[in-house]
Amino acid sequence: MVTMSKYKIASVVIVLFCVIVAASIAMAGFQQMQNVTKAQKSVKDYQERMSNPVNALDPTDFTSSYINANLYIPKLDVVASIRSDTVNGYNVVYHYPESVMFGQPGECGLLGHRTTYSALFKNIASLEPGDKAIIKDFTERKKYVYQVTSNGDDIRWDYKTNPIRFSQEGKARLLIITCYPPGRKQAAWITHFKLVSSTDF
């Protein structure tokens, strides 16, 4: 009789344990499904707010609008004027018109050479998280300080078949783009920055 009671108790405990485990798995699965749905919606929304695709290393969308601004990258000893009408200029970087302007929500994109036209970005691989890039907008009398968040992690080997698009909203970021390997256009090397301060001068 005592043995039978022990078996009944053991059976009840096992059944309860199985029910708890099954419920936990079901709840985890439901939570995971909600996370996936939320992530898919986020990706969809993000993609809907992107710019038109750009030919990253051979842009064709040149504008005649005048940009009165300079880019400074202290670690690289880079001092360059920012233009939207040409890629090929000494001490010049190109601002993609498809990207946002400096300090604005979204991604501001700049393109520069690695081996020609003063080779501004020949040492870009040496930038590390925390290093700074400063943009001075002389028209708006604003100084924007950006900080590297990643460098060398985003090399787009498929940039021709999967063109780069710039986010048009969200936190203000800067993307500096150059060729990779140096002197060749097999891939687009992208260094990512976040805006850390904006001040008048």
C-alpha positions, -999 to 999 in steps of 0.1 A, spaced: 0 0 0 28 24 9 47 14 -22 16 21 -44 13 56 -28 50 63 -35 44 54 -71 13 76 -74 32 105 -58 62 99 -81 38 98 -111 21 130 -101 55 147 -96 67 135 -130 35 147 -148 37 181 -130 74 184 -140 65 176 -177 37 201 -177 60 228 -163 87 220 -188 62 220 -217 47 253 -205 81 269 -202 90 257 -238 57 270 -251 62 304 -234 98 306 -247 86 297 -282 58 323 -280 83 350 -268 108 341 -295 80 343 -321 71 378 -309 108 388 -310 111 375 -346 80 393 -357 92 425 -341 126 422 -357 110 415 -391 89 446 -387 119 466 -377 139 455 -407 110 462 -430 105 497 -415 143 503 -417 145 493 -453 115 515 -462 134 545 -448 166 540 -468 179 562 -496 180 551 -532 209 527 -538 243 543 -546 272 533 -567 295 534 -537 329 537 -553 319 552 -587 291 577 -579 274 594 -607 250 617 -588 270 649 -587 253 681 -576 265 717 -582 254 728 -547 282 743 -527 292 727 -494 313 749 -472 326 723 -448 358 705 -438 365 671 -424 392 666 -398 405 632 -386 432 639 -360 446 604 -359 451 603 -396 463 639 -400 434 643 -425 421 678 -433 398 678 -463 372 699 -479 338 683 -484 322 685 -519 293 671 -537 304 679 -573 335 657 -576 353 627 -561 386 634 -577 402 664 -560 432 668 -538 424 670 -501 387 665 -510 361 640 -499 328 635 -516 294 638 -498 268 614 -512 237 635 -519 216 604 -512 228 605 -476 218 630 -450 237 662 -441 261 665 -412 245 662 -378 211 651 -392 193 620 -381 203 591 -403 236 583 -421 259 609 -436 281 593 -462 316 605 -473 338 589 -499 375 594 -503 405 579 -520 431 556 -505 460 557 -530 453 587 -553 444 624 -550 464 629 -518 454 594 -505 435 608 -475 424 574 -463 456 554 -469 458 546 -431 421 543 -424 425 508 -411 444 522 -381 412 539 -368 399 523 -336 366 527 -317 367 560 -299 388 578 -324 372 610 -337 362 626 -369 352 663 -368 331 681 -394 331 719 -394 301 734 -413 311 770 -420 278 779 -435 258 768 -404 287 777 -380 284 742 -365 310 717 -353 300 680 -353 322 655 -335 318 619 -345 334 588 -328 344 555 -345 320 527 -335 335 501 -359 363 498 -384 372 468 -406 340 450 -397 320 462 -427 337 454 -460 311 451 -488 324 427 -513 290 427 -530 286 464 -532 279 463 -569 251 437 -567 239 448 -533 243 486 -535 247 507 -504 217 526 -491 218 553 -464 194 555 -436 173 586 -436 164 586 -399 175 573 -365 206 584 -346 230 607 -364 259 586 -379 287 591 -403 299 565 -428 333 570 -444 337 549 -475 369 540 -495 381 512 -517 395 478 -506 421 464 -510 440 497 -513 441 509 -549 415 484 -561 377 484 -562 370 449 -552 351 459 -521 339 490 -503 355 496 -469 331 514 -445 341 529 -412 312 537 -389 309 567 -366 283 580 -342 276 617 -335 288 625 -299 285 663 -299 272 693 -319 283 728 -310 282 763 -325 315 781 -333 
